[in-house]
Amino acid sequence: MIKIEHLRKEYPLVTPLKDVSVTVNDGDVISVIGPSGTGKSTFIRCINMLETPTSGNIWVDGECITDKKCNVSKVRRKMGMVFQSFNLFNHMNVIDNVMAAPVDLLKMPKEEAYNEGMRLLRTVGLADKALSFPNELSGGQKQRVAIARTLAMKPDIILFDEPTSALDPTMVGEVQSVIRDLAAQGLTMIIVTHEMRFAREIANRVFYMDDGGIYEEGTPEEIFQNPKREKTIAFIKHINTFSTEINSVDFDFRGLNSGLEEFGRRFGMSQKSIYRVQSAFEELCMQIILPALGDGFKMQLSVAYSQAEERATMRIKYDGEMFNPEDSDNILSLRLAKNAAESIVYEHVPDGDLQNLVTVTIK
């Protein structure tokens, strides 16, 4: 079991981990996901002390490895690490790569290490490559050798740092297949990955990392089907956002319309959907809402597009007295807006800074 309390890691210009507290149970298979730069790799590198935490404590099987008195090298043998860059010894053949650590660190007899190494190579499907050198292997084969080498140390825990990110897409499946087999054997594993389908299929727990720590955690069903927090939802649903403020009736309408076009194209919206967003904005904001507002108004416009759902959601917030655009006598503009949208929903938010909210859903 791994227990982490108030883990913090600072670098001179950035603090990827601010305050992480979590427990990893024996047999857990944990997928660690999140945007780049949110501390995922730093997190697992701190767990086996490849990175020294700035503060906080980490216990592995009851032993505090952040204690200066701890024999970190001894505890680290319980934890295997598979890197994205393989880290094989290029001057040694495959079986020697697998045998090296057990012979040098565990003082295993060479014959026993050889037999065990060959068994592991058969496990990852590479027994026929035992006498080959790393430069004779594909990327996927190198990563499978790296996994066999890690298993040769008989670890209780395996940490994977983006194990498929350096691979050609055609080779990803062979490495994932080996990791699935290890999960089925009950090994405790923490896997940093950008492969969302794999993360969902293999794990019993998922950590979504953001804002300097584990922003949200849960089962794969909870994180991938029903995430609770805003940034998790945006990440899982591939939501991208365009936002701006409008404080004058003389704002740059053409520039804003061009910005909506650029946003839609960048994130793969169809031309029809882009047009519908622009049309809904023009009819609701320009023709209905703005004429109803007095001087000195405030308005916020945001458009969120989910690539996973191929759906855009436009939110228009504005101050002033309660005003529902559907009460407008501009029948033509209201009809055009409704033609562009799946739904238009008005809410009055009396406790908010901007008391009026119109949510427009566009497919």
N, C-alpha and C positions, 0 to 999 in steps of 0.2 A: 504494500500500500504506500502511496505517496501522499503526503500532507503538506500543503503550502499555505503559509500565513503571511499576509501583508508583503508579498514580494514586490520589490521595486528595483528597476534597472534604469540608471541614468547614463547618458553620454553627454559630451560637452554641449551639443546643440539640440538634443532631443531626448525625451524620456518615453521610450516605447511602453514600459510597464510602470504603472503608477501605484497600484495597490491590488495585488491579485491574491485571493485566498480561495482555495479549492482542495478537494480531496479526490484522489484517483484510487478506486478500489481494485483489488485483485481481479483479473479477468475482464476489466473494462477495455473496450475498444473505443477510443475517443477520436473523433475527427475535429480538427481545429481549422476553422475557416475564417475568412474575413478579407477586407481589402489589403492591398500591398501597404507595407509600412506600419502595420498596427501591432507589431511585436510578436507575431506567431512563432517565427524562428527563434527569436530571442527567448521566448517563453520556454521552449523545449531545450535550448542550449543552456539555460540557467538550471534546468532540472538536473542535468548531469554535470553541471559546473564547468562546462566549456566557456560559459560567460559567468563571471563572478557577480552575484547580485549586489546592488548598492545597499540594500537593506532587506529585512525580512528573513524568514526561516523556511527551510525545506527539510522534511523528514522522509527518509526512505526506509521502510520496514522498521520504524521506530528510532532510527539513527539520524541525528541532525547533521546533514552534510554541509550546512553553512557554518557550523561550529569550527573554529580554527583548529581545534584539537582532533577533528575527524580525519581519518585516513581516507581521503576522497578517492584515491586510486583504487583502493580495495572495494569501496561501495560502488564505484563506477562500473566495476566488472559485472554487477547485477543488471546494468542497463546497456543494451546495445544501441548503437546510433547508425542510422542509414542516411547518408547525405545525398543531396541532389547531384553532386559532382563525382560520385562513385568512390574516389580516393583509393583506388587500387594501386599496388606497387607495379609499375610498368616493366621493371626488370625481372619480375618473378612470374612464373606461369600460374595458371588458375589454382591448381591444388596447393601450391606453395603459399599463395595469397590466403587461402582458407586455413591452412595449417599454422601460419606464422604466430598468431597471437596465442592459441592454445599451447604451443610448444614453449614460447618465450615467457608468457605470463602465468599460465596454469601449470607449467612444467610437465605437460602431458607427454608421454613417450611418443616418438615420431610415428611408430607403426600404428598406435592407437589413434593419433591425430590424423594420419592418412586415411584410415578406415572410416573414421567419423566424417572427415572432409568429403570423401567420396559418397558417403550416404547422403550428406547434405546437398551435394551437387546433383545427385539423382532426384532429391526432393524438389529442387528448383529446375529440373529438366536439363542439366548441363554436364552430366557425367562424361559425355563424349568430348567436352572441351577442357578436360582436366589439364592437359599438357599444352594448351594454347596460351598465348600471351594476351594481355588486355587489348593491345592494339590490333589484335586479330578478331575482336568481338564487336558486335553491334552494341549500341547504347543500352538496349533492353537486356542483352546478355550480361553486360558489365554490371548493371544494377542487380540482376539476379545473383551474380557472383558476390556482390557486396552484401546482399541479404544472407547468403550462405555463410560468408565470413563472420557476419554478426552472430548468427545462430551457433557458430562453432564455439563461442564463449559461453554458451548455455545461459543466456540472460533471463532474468525474471520479467524484464520490461524492455520493450523495443520502442525507440523514438525514431520516427520517420520525418525527415525534413524535406518536403516536396519531392518525394521519391520518383515522380514521373515528369517533373517540369522540364528536365533537360533532354527528354526523349522525343524522337519522332512520333507523331500520333499513331503510326502503325505498330509501335512497340509498347505503347502504354498498357494495353490489355494483358500482355504476358507478365508484366510486373504486378499489376493489380491482382491477377489470378493467384500468384504466389502469396500475396498479402492476405487474400481471402482465405486461403488454406491455413495460414498461421492463425487467423482469427478463429477459425473453426476448431483449432486445437486448444483454445482457451488462453492463449498468451495475452498478457496485458500490453496494450499498444496505444501510443499517442501519435496520431498521423496528421501532420500539417499538409494540407492539400488544397489545390484550386479546382480539383475535379469534383463538381458538386454531386453528380450522380453516384460516383464511387463513395464519396463521403456519406451520403445518405444510406447506401446499401450496406456498408461494412460496419458502421458504428452502432453502439448502443447508447452513446451520448455524443452530443455535438456542442462544441464551444464556438460561439461567434465572437471574435475579438475586434474591439474598437474602443476608442476613448481611453486608451491606456490600460486595458484589462479585458476580462471576460465580460463582455457587454450583455450577453444573454446566453444561457445554456439550457439544454433540455434534450429530450429524445429526438431522434431524426424526424418523427412525425410532428412533434411540437415545433421544431425549428423550421422545417421545410414546408409544412402544410399550414401551420397556424402560429407564425412568429408574433410576439407581443409588442416588441419595441420598434420604434420608428426606423432606426438605421438597419436593423436586421431585416425588416420588411423590404426596405429599399434595396438591400443587397440581394436577398433571395429572389425577389421579383424583377431584378435588373431594372430598377426604377431610376431614371435620370430626370433632373429637374431644371426647368428654366424659370427664373423669377425676376420681377422688376417692380418698381414703384412708380405710380403716376400721381403727380401733384398739381397738374395744370391741364386745362382743356387744350392748351397749345403744345402738348407734348409731341414728340417726334413719332407720329403714327407709322410713317413709312419705315423708319428705322426699326421700330418694335416689330412690325409685321415681317420685316426681313430677318430679324432675330429669331422669330418663331420658325421661319422657313429653314434657317441654318440649323437650329436645334433639332428639328424633325429629321432633316437629312442625315445629320451626324449620328443619330441613334436609330436609324433604320425605319422610321415611320414611312408608310406609304404616302404617295403624293395626295391621294384622296383624303387620308387622315389629316395631313398637314393643312389641306384646304379647309377641311371641316373645323379644325381648331381656329384658323384665321377667320373663318366666317362667323363662328360662334362669338369670338372675341369682338369682331367689328359690330355685329348686330346688338349684342348685349351691352358691351361697354360703351361704344361710340354712340349708338343710336338710342339706347334706352337709359342706362345708368348715369352716364356723365351729364346728360341734359337735366336729370332730376336732382343733381347735387348742387349745393351752393358754393360760394367762393371759399377758398382755403380748405378744400376737402383733402382727404388722404385715401389712396387706393393702392392695394397690393394685388398683383397678378402673378400666379404661379401655374406652370403646366408641368405635371409629372407624367412621364411615359414609362410604362412597364413593357419591356421587351418580351418578357415571358408571357404576358397576357395579350400583347399587342393592343394595349388600351391606353388612352390618354385621359387624364383627369385635370381639368382646369378649375382653379379656385380663384374667385374674385372677392376680395374683402374690401369694404369701404365703410367710412364713418357716416355720421349723420343720423337722422331719424329713420325708423324702420321703413324700408322700401323694398318690396318684392317686385322684381322685374315683370313677373307674370300679371301684375296689376296695371301694367302700363297700357295706355291707349294706342301705343304704336303697334298695331296688330300685325302689320307686314313684317317688321323687324323681328317680332316675337315668333312669328311663323317660320321665318328663315332660320332663326337660331334653333328652333325645335327640329327643323329638318336636318340640321348639321349634327345634332346631339342625340345620344341614346336617352339621356335624362338630364333634367335641369332641376336642381333642388335648392330652395332658399331656406336659410336659417337666420333667426335673429339671436344674436349673442349679447345680451345686455351687459354682461360683466367683462367683455373684451375691449381692447383698445379700439378695434374696428368692429362695430356692432352688427354689421350686415355681411353675410357670407352666402355666395352663390357657388354651388359645385356642379360642374358640367362634365358629364362622362361622354367620351367620344371613342368609338371603336375604329 
